[in-house]
Amino acid sequence: MESYKNKQILNNFFKLAIIILLCIIISFLVYKSGGTSGSWAQLNFIPIILAAFFWKEIGGISFAVILGLINGPLMPLNRFTGEYQSLSNWLFRILIYIIIATITASIIRKNEKYDKIIKDNYLKSHINGLYNANKLFIDLDKFTEQDIKFHLIYINITNLNDISKYVDFKIVDEINSYIVKTISTTFNNKTIYSVSANEYMLIIQEPNEQILFNQMQSYINDFIQSIKVNDYCFKLIVKMGILKNDKENFSSIDLFNKVRIAADQGHQLKSGVFYFDKKFEEERKLYNEISGSLYQAIKNNELFLVYQPVIDIINNKIYKTEVLVRWDRGKRKYIGPNIFVKIAEEIGLINLLTKWVEEHAVKTYLTWKEEGVDIKQSVNVSSSELLDEAYRNWTNNLFAQNNLKCEGFGIEITERVLSEDNVKLKKILTDLQDEGYLIEIDDFGTGYNSLMFLGEIPSDIIKIDKYFIDRINIKDVRIIISNIIDAVHKTGATVIAEGVETKEQYMTLKDMGCDMIQGYYFSKPLLSKDFIEYYKTFDINKYL
């Protein structure tokens, strides 16, 4: 703040020095040219107009009088003859100077008035008359320039657009008036910036973060109960973000974006107050980066497959392999399939991704057969794809074109996506099982209705989730695993334990009667050529 004042003082001093220098130069020229009878005296209007421009009437009139005196009784009319101006002459000159200064200042004031009107229209929201984002950026720049510490507050009424579309768009004006009034009351009449029809911001110089948080929580509490507007009752969903600007020199645009990112946290349909989190910002950036580049990655074959062996510990041999997809991003940051596969589902690319996986898995299967490796493969498929008849037809055509039978392939579906009343999905799984596909239920035990699915959902293999295997040393968890194995066997299905990493886990599962094991204890996921070598040299005795 002090540095800003010093800049202002220095700026005014510089302006004053320029005008004084002009006055000295012009007065010297007038004197050297012979006096005020010459044309050089007309140059005095320049510093007078400049002074009026900088400091309005007070500046213009002050220099008008000063220059009037310098070019009046203090300056000869004709230096060569020694003649001086008459009293009436130089008084009239001062009057002319004052009139010019006044007119100039008046014109400047009118222009500033019109500029203010234009600026106000530029800086105010046409929706509610509050200051808009343009004004917010100006004020943020001013605060950062003056090195003032502050909190930027963002308030988003997330369901206001739905109310406008589905209830009554006219009622939104009244709701907005209520919102602005509440914000103003809660935050002691601070300046409110309306950045859109349902988004507001405030700049608050509150050093105590707890007090500020309490204020924001108080505002949220005002909307926990339904509000009544006309004949309607609404429960507004309010997401609030807080960004403290005291460590990094963010630009106004950065501040604006980061505080809005802060409010993106939490459940979409729940109100809440959130501080800016750098980690969350990076996650969202990554999400958008993947969303934008995944399609090209699939088309450009940046993906590749790896194969994780599943070991039959009853017959001591490799039973099958699970096909897993990876993304070769070159020098870019590695992204695991747990991230990009989930994003593919969210943005509607999962169908394209799964087709790519199946096509390349089939090519590998055929290559392996030529190498004497005849082994089943299983591919992860989403429930949305199974329900898509076009996708199922595409898969059947892929197999037919390559003269393949379904018996060599398994379909893995996550237990969490199953629903006890999803009759259509159960029917499709039954049909696929009848065609010869192995039906595998992945991540078993992590859903809410695990045991309810046993015997009801058609399945050949149940895979116990790694969560349980990691805790197999706990007595109660061992009991749960043992009971799952017994229950699955009674339905006629086979059990695979996922994520087995130690000999102790392996031996415990073997003692429990588990059928198969998948995990790093036997092998990490392998590239195709490495799997062939692993298959041909596999010996269970290495692991005993």
TAPEJO-V716928 format. One record per residue. N is the residue number from 1. RES is the residue in one letter. OMEGA is omega in degrees with one decimal (999 if undefined). Layout:
BEGIN
n & res & omega
N & RES & OMEGA
N & RES & OMEGA
END
This chain:
BEGIN
n & res & omega
1 & M & -179.6
2 & E & -179.8
3 & S & 178.6
4 & Y & 178.1
5 & K & 178.9
6 & N & 177.7
7 & K & -179.9
8 & Q & 179.0
9 & I & 179.7
10 & L & 179.2
11 & N & 178.4
12 & N & 178.1
13 & F & 179.3
14 & F & 178.4
15 & K & -179.5
16 & L & -180.0
17 & A & 179.5
18 & I & -177.4
19 & I & 178.8
20 & I & 178.4
21 & L & 177.5
22 & L & 179.9
23 & C & -179.9
24 & I & -178.6
25 & I & -177.8
26 & I & 179.5
27 & S & 177.4
28 & F & 179.6
29 & L & 178.9
30 & V & -178.6
31 & Y & -177.9
32 & K & -179.5
33 & S & 175.4
34 & G & 178.7
35 & G & -174.0
36 & T & 177.9
37 & S & -179.4
38 & G & -176.3
39 & S & -177.9
40 & W & -178.4
41 & A & 179.7
42 & Q & 179.7
43 & L & 179.5
44 & N & 178.7
45 & F & -177.4
46 & I & 179.2
47 & P & 177.8
48 & I & 179.3
49 & I & 178.2
50 & L & 179.0
51 & A & 177.7
52 & A & 178.2
53 & F & -177.5
54 & F & -170.5
55 & W & 176.6
56 & K & -173.3
57 & E & -176.0
58 & I & 178.7
59 & G & -177.0
60 & G & -178.4
61 & I & 179.5
62 & S & -179.8
63 & F & 175.0
64 & A & 179.3
65 & V & -178.8
66 & I & -178.9
67 & L & 176.3
68 & G & 178.9
69 & L & 179.4
70 & I & -177.9
71 & N & 177.5
72 & G & -177.8
73 & P & -177.3
74 & L & -176.3
75 & M & 179.9
76 & P & 174.4
77 & L & 176.5
78 & N & -175.8
79 & R & -175.0
80 & F & 179.6
81 & T & -179.5
82 & G & -178.3
83 & E & 177.8
84 & Y & -178.8
85 & Q & 174.4
86 & S & 179.5
87 & L & -177.2
88 & S & -178.3
89 & N & -175.7
90 & W & 173.8
91 & L & 178.2
92 & F & 178.4
93 & R & 178.4
94 & I & 179.7
95 & L & 178.4
96 & I & 178.8
97 & Y & -178.8
98 & I & 179.1
99 & I & 179.5
100 & I & 179.3
101 & A & -178.8
102 & T & 179.2
103 & I & 179.9
104 & T & 179.9
105 & A & 179.6
106 & S & 179.2
107 & I & -179.8
108 & I & 178.9
109 & R & 178.9
110 & K & 178.1
111 & N & 178.8
112 & E & 178.3
113 & K & 178.6
114 & Y & 177.1
115 & D & -180.0
116 & K & 178.4
117 & I & 179.0
118 & I & -179.4
119 & K & 179.0
120 & D & 177.5
121 & N & 178.9
122 & Y & -173.6
123 & L & -176.7
124 & K & -179.9
125 & S & 177.7
126 & H & -178.6
127 & I & -173.8
128 & N & 177.2
129 & G & 177.1
130 & L & 173.8
131 & Y & -177.2
132 & N & -176.8
133 & A & 178.9
134 & N & 177.8
135 & K & 178.4
136 & L & -179.1
137 & F & 178.7
138 & I & -178.4
139 & D & 177.2
140 & L & 177.0
141 & D & -179.6
142 & K & -179.2
143 & F & -178.7
144 & T & 178.3
145 & E & 179.9
146 & Q & 178.3
147 & D & 178.1
148 & I & 178.4
149 & K & -177.3
150 & F & 171.5
151 & H & 173.0
152 & L & -176.9
153 & I & 179.0
154 & Y & -179.3
155 & I & -178.7
156 & N & 175.2
157 & I & -165.2
158 & T & -177.3
159 & N & -179.2
160 & L & 178.9
161 & N & 177.8
162 & D & 178.0
163 & I & -179.9
164 & S & -175.5
165 & K & -168.1
166 & Y & 179.2
167 & V & -178.7
168 & D & -176.2
169 & F & -179.5
170 & K & -175.5
171 & I & -177.9
172 & V & 178.0
173 & D & 180.0
174 & E & 177.4
175 & I & 178.8
176 & N & 177.5
177 & S & 178.2
178 & Y & -179.7
179 & I & -178.6
180 & V & 179.2
181 & K & -179.8
182 & T & 177.8
183 & I & -178.2
184 & S & -179.6
185 & T & -177.4
186 & T & -173.2
187 & F & 170.8
188 & N & 173.5
189 & N & 174.4
190 & K & 178.3
191 & T & -178.9
192 & I & 178.0
193 & Y & 178.9
194 & S & -175.9
195 & V & 171.5
196 & S & -176.9
197 & A & -177.6
198 & N & -178.8
199 & E & -179.5
200 & Y & 176.5
201 & M & 176.3
202 & L & 171.0
203 & I & -173.9
204 & I & 177.4
205 & Q & 178.8
206 & E & -176.4
207 & P & -177.6
208 & N & -175.5
209 & E & -180.0
210 & Q & 177.4
211 & I & -179.5
212 & L & 179.9
213 & F & 178.8
214 & N & 177.3
215 & Q & -178.7
216 & M & 177.9
217 & Q & 176.7
218 & S & 179.0
219 & Y & 177.8
220 & I & -177.8
221 & N & 178.3
222 & D & -177.0
223 & F & 177.8
224 & I & 176.1
225 & Q & 179.4
226 & S & 175.2
227 & I & -178.2
228 & K & 177.1
229 & V & -172.9
230 & N & -178.8
231 & D & -176.6
232 & Y & 172.2
233 & C & -177.8
234 & F & 168.2
235 & K & -176.7
236 & L & 176.1
237 & I & -174.0
238 & V & 174.7
239 & K & -177.4
240 & M & 177.9
241 & G & 177.7
242 & I & 174.5
243 & L & 179.2
244 & K & -179.1
245 & N & 179.9
246 & D & -177.4
247 & K & -176.0
248 & E & 179.4
249 & N & 178.4
250 & F & 170.9
251 & S & -179.0
252 & S & 178.1
253 & I & 178.3
254 & D & 179.3
255 & L & -179.4
256 & F & -177.9
257 & N & -174.8
258 & K & -179.4
259 & V & 175.5
260 & R & 174.2
261 & I & -179.5
262 & A & -176.4
263 & A & 177.0
264 & D & -178.3
265 & Q & 177.6
266 & G & -179.4
267 & H & -175.8
268 & Q & -174.5
269 & L & 179.1
270 & K & 176.0
271 & S & 178.5
272 & G & 177.5
273 & V & -174.2
274 & F & 172.2
275 & Y & 176.8
276 & F & -177.8
277 & D & -177.8
278 & K & -178.9
279 & K & 179.0
280 & F & 178.7
281 & E & -179.4
282 & E & 178.1
283 & E & -180.0
284 & R & 175.8
285 & K & 179.3
286 & L & 178.9
287 & Y & -177.8
288 & N & 176.8
289 & E & -179.7
290 & I & -179.7
291 & S & -176.7
292 & G & -172.8
293 & S & -175.2
294 & L & -179.4
295 & Y & 179.4
296 & Q & 178.6
297 & A & 178.3
298 & I & -178.0
299 & K & -176.2
300 & N & 179.1
301 & N & 173.4
302 & E & 178.8
303 & L & 172.6
304 & F & -176.1
305 & L & 169.8
306 & V & -171.5
307 & Y & 179.7
308 & Q & -178.4
309 & P & 170.8
310 & V & -171.5
311 & I & 174.0
312 & D & -176.0
313 & I & 172.2
314 & I & -179.2
315 & N & 174.6
316 & N & 178.7
317 & K & 175.0
318 & I & -176.6
319 & Y & -178.0
320 & K & 175.3
321 & T & 175.0
322 & E & -179.4
323 & V & -178.7
324 & L & -177.8
325 & V & 176.3
326 & R & -176.6
327 & W & 176.3
328 & D & -176.9
329 & R & 178.8
330 & G & -178.6
331 & K & 179.6
332 & R & -177.5
333 & K & 178.3
334 & Y & 177.7
335 & I & -179.8
336 & G & 179.8
337 & P & 177.4
338 & N & 179.0
339 & I & -171.4
340 & F & 176.3
341 & V & 177.8
342 & K & 178.9
343 & I & 177.5
344 & A & 177.7
345 & E & -175.8
346 & E & -175.1
347 & I & 173.9
348 & G & 178.8
349 & L & -174.7
350 & I & 179.2
351 & N & 179.0
352 & L & -179.9
353 & L & -178.9
354 & T & 177.4
355 & K & 177.7
356 & W & -179.5
357 & V & -177.2
358 & E & 179.4
359 & E & -177.6
360 & H & 175.7
361 & A & 177.8
362 & V & 177.6
363 & K & 179.3
364 & T & -179.9
365 & Y & -179.8
366 & L & 178.0
367 & T & 179.7
368 & W & -179.3
369 & K & 177.2
370 & E & 179.6
371 & E & -179.7
372 & G & 179.1
373 & V & -178.5
374 & D & -173.0
375 & I & -178.6
376 & K & 173.0
377 & Q & 173.7
378 & S & -176.4
379 & V & 176.8
380 & N & -179.2
381 & V & 179.1
382 & S & 179.4
383 & S & -179.7
384 & S & 178.3
385 & E & 178.8
386 & L & 179.9
387 & L & -177.6
388 & D & -177.0
389 & E & 179.8
390 & A & 178.3
391 & Y & -179.0
392 & R & 177.7
393 & N & 179.1
394 & W & 179.8
395 & T & 178.7
396 & N & 178.6
397 & N & 178.8
398 & L & -180.0
399 & F & -178.7
400 & A & -179.3
401 & Q & -178.1
402 & N & 178.5
403 & N & -179.4
404 & L & 175.6
405 & K & -175.9
406 & C & -174.5
407 & E & -178.4
408 & G & -173.4
409 & F & 176.7
410 & G & 176.7
411 & I & 178.3
412 & E & 177.5
413 & I & -176.6
414 & T & -178.3
415 & E & -176.3
416 & R & -176.7
417 & V & -178.1
418 & L & 177.7
419 & S & -173.6
420 & E & -178.9
421 & D & -179.8
422 & N & -175.3
423 & V & -177.0
424 & K & -179.8
425 & L & 178.0
426 & K & -179.8
427 & K & -179.8
428 & I & 179.2
429 & L & 177.6
430 & T & 179.3
431 & D & 179.8
432 & L & 178.3
433 & Q & 179.3
434 & D & 179.1
435 & E & 177.8
436 & G & 178.2
437 & Y & 169.0
438 & L & 177.9
439 & I & -177.6
440 & E & 175.7
441 & I & -175.8
442 & D & 175.0
443 & D & -176.8
444 & F & 178.6
445 & G & -177.2
446 & T & 178.3
447 & G & -176.4
448 & Y & -172.5
449 & N & -173.1
450 & S & -175.8
451 & L & 179.9
452 & M & -177.7
453 & F & -178.9
454 & L & -180.0
455 & G & -179.2
456 & E & 175.9
457 & I & 179.7
458 & P & -178.4
459 & S & 176.0
460 & D & -175.9
461 & I & 173.4
462 & I & -178.8
463 & K & 179.3
464 & I & -174.0
465 & D & -179.8
466 & K & 179.4
467 & Y & -178.6
468 & F & -178.1
469 & I & 178.3
470 & D & -175.7
471 & R & -174.4
472 & I & 178.1
473 & N & 177.5
474 & I & -173.3
475 & K & -177.4
476 & D & 178.7
477 & V & 177.1
478 & R & 178.7
479 & I & 179.1
480 & I & -179.6
481 & I & -179.9
482 & S & 179.6
483 & N & 177.7
484 & I & -179.5
485 & I & -180.0
486 & D & -177.8
487 & A & -179.9
488 & V & 179.8
489 & H & 179.9
490 & K & 176.8
491 & T & 179.3
492 & G & -179.5
493 & A & -179.0
494 & T & -178.1
495 & V & 170.7
496 & I & 174.5
497 & A & -178.7
498 & E & 171.1
499 & G & 178.6
500 & V & -173.3
501 & E & -177.0
502 & T & 177.6
503 & K & 179.8
504 & E & 177.9
505 & Q & 179.9
506 & Y & -176.9
507 & M & 178.7
508 & T & 179.6
509 & L & 178.5
510 & K & 178.3
511 & D & -179.9
512 & M & -179.6
513 & G & 177.0
514 & C & -174.6
515 & D & -172.8
516 & M & -178.4
517 & I & 176.5
518 & Q & 179.9
519 & G & -174.2
520 & Y & 178.6
521 & Y & 178.0
522 & F & 179.8
523 & S & 168.3
524 & K & 175.2
525 & P & -173.3
526 & L & 169.7
527 & L & -174.0
528 & S & -177.3
529 & K & 178.9
530 & D & 178.2
531 & F & 178.8
532 & I & 179.1
533 & E & 179.9
534 & Y & -178.8
535 & Y & -175.1
536 & K & -177.5
537 & T & -175.2
538 & F & 177.5
539 & D & -177.3
540 & I & -177.0
541 & N & 177.5
542 & K & -172.6
543 & Y & -177.6
544 & L & 999
END
